[in-house]
Amino acid sequence: MRRRWMAAVAVTVAGMLTLTACGGGGNDGAAQSPQADAAKKVEVFSWWTGPGEADGLKAMKEIFEKQNPGLTFFDAAVAGGSGDKARALLTSKLQADTPPDTFQGHAGAELQGYIKAGDLEPVNFLYDELKLKDVFPQQLVDQISVGGQIYSVPVNIHRSNVMWFNPGVLKDAGVTEVPGTIEEFIAALEKVKQAGKVPLSIGSEWTAVHLLESVLLGSLGTEAYNQLWTANSDWSGPAMTKALNDYKTILSYAGDPQDDWQPAAKQVADGEAAFNIMGDWAYGYFHNPPDGGLGKTSKTDFDWAPSPGTGGTFMWLSDSFTLPKGAPNRDGAVAWLKVAASKEGQDAFNPKKGSIPARKDADTSLYTDYLADALKDWGSNKLAGSIQHGVTVNDAWRTAINEAVGLFQQSKDVAALQTALADAAKNSGQ
């Protein structure tokens, strides 16, 4: 049975079904011939269209087509950071029983929503064939499983709580130490403001939720943050009130919202802004050569640290690919999942994407600079799950949080935001 909320979402996006976003990957726009072409085409649905992420997807596509010469990769990616637009369109496709062959999903509560809705086939057979339980961390397998059945193949690990900054802008503003606490961060933002630069760059609405999760973690601490997703949650207490007031103060230093995360990150790399709180996919965008990124130099044009107050904690998320029930080309989807699961596929994808591999046996020599730091921290830090990127909350809950933050950006009413977040938790059905 489908989730009830899917029907409401489907109504708002039904018109989008006429769109084929960002088609590519070997499909040159020519009409598909009937059944022969359909048998060859493998529709891979994601939201990886920007620099870095699209480069990583292309690297896996090349491996896929080399290993499967009888199959054609069809890139059904939908533009829009964090995947909000893609998930809306995907909901309507699943509701209409017209799934893609495989689709991207975040490990955790987001993916478990699709599992509970009956949208996915288990892929235990693939884990047995490829011995994947030996190479994926158990904590990650747990996030993509229900009742002993495993429902997706994770391709990476991302860190959400990264503070990107421009060293030159901080130096010019008289900020001599990288801020490690919320209070130090606010003081640094004020110095940058006085120096005439943008203190904090920000993108579209979802990036404000991304900022919120880092502020909550930094203000509440790891244990209290992790309790928000349990029966012992406290969304109405004074600690949450303080965290949301911290968020209000930090947000007050944000510049004009950019269209998405890339232009907001670019403001930092170009020296227009001092700070940006964004996941480590920004590293691929900063670092990759100009044909797929900005070609910037780390430690000079950009640098990084854990988001203020979150040192020692790795706020994680993981992208994975699924096997939808009723996939038009099931065999092609399984072939794609094998590439996504492989050491070759993950080592081709992740250095370009700005992520570290889900597999434990990756070629660590490929992961340098920021990525070497991420590999080390993933193995040693405390863990906390991302809100915006599907680890801790299902889609209905995440949508309610996004709506509450959107209203807050207009009203600046902390009490109303806190009430809305408490109500979202109570009504989540999770």
C-alpha positions, 0 to 999 in steps of 0.5 A: 500500500502506498503512503497516503502522503504520496497521493497529495504530492502526486497531485502537485507534480502530476504535470511534471510527468511530461518532463524528461529532466537532463536526459543524456548518458548515450541517449542523443534525443532520437526517439526510442524504437519500440521493444528492442530499444526499451530492452537495451535502455537502463533508466537511472534516476538521480539528482546528480546534474551539477559539477562534481556529482555529474562527473562522478556519475559519468565515470560510473556510466563509462564503466557500466557501458564498458562492462555491458555493451548490450545496454545503454545508460539513460541519465534521468537526472533531475536538477535541484540540490538535495533532490527535493524536485527529483523526489517529488517527480519520483513519487508521482512515477511510483504512484502511477506504477511507472518506476525508473529501472533504478533510482537514487535514495538516501540511506536511512528513514527516507529509504525506509519510507519507500520500503514500507510503501512496497516500492522496492525489491530486496537485493539480498541476492546481490549481497550474497553473490558479491559478498557485500556484507563483508565490505559495507559497514554494518551500521550502513547495512542496518539503515537500508534494511527492514526485517532482515531484507536489504533494499539498496546498494550504497555508493558513498558516505558524505559528511554534512557538517562541514564549514567551508571558508575563504582563508584570505577573507578571514585574514582581511577581517581580522579573524585569526582562528578558525571558529570552533564553537557557535559563539566563536562563529558568531563573533567571526561573522560579525567581523566579516560583516564589519569588513564589508564582505558577505559573512555567510553564503546560502543557497535555496531553501533546502540549504537553510535546513542543511544549515539548521541541522549543523546548528542543532548538532553544534548547540545541543551536542551529539547525544541530545541531537541523536535523541531528537529521533527517539521516543525521548525527544525534546523539541519544546525544551529550553535547550532547543529554544537556545539552539533555534535562537543561535540559528536565528542569529547565524542566519541573520548574517547570511547574504542574499540567497543564491539559486542553489548550493553551487553559486553559494559555495562559489561565493566563498571560493571567489572571495566574495563570502567568508563561510558556507555550511555545506556537505562535502560534495562541495569539495568536488565542486571546488577542487575538480578542474574547470571543465567539471568544477572551479579548479580552486586550490585548497588551503588557499582559495578554500579551506574546511573545518567541522561546523561550529560546535560539531568537532569530533562528530561526523554527521553522515548521509549515504547515497544508494541505488535501488531495485524498484518493483516493476522496473521495466529493465530489471536485468539492466538495473541489476547490472547497474547495481553491480557497478555501483557496488563494485570497488572499481565503480566507487573508486571512480565515482567518489573522488570526483563527487567529493565523497568517500566510498561506502566500501571498506576496501577502497584504494585509499591512495585515491582519497587525498586532501579533504577526502583523506580527512573524511576517511579518517574522521568516518572511522573515528568520530561519533556519528549523527544522521542528517535531517535534510538528506534522509538519515533521520527523518522520512520524507513527510517529516522532512517536508514539514521541517522544510516548510517550517524553516521556509516560514521562519526565513520570512517571520524570524519567529523562533517560538513559531518555528519551535512549535512547528518543529515539535508538531512535525515530530509529533505528526511524523508517523515515524 
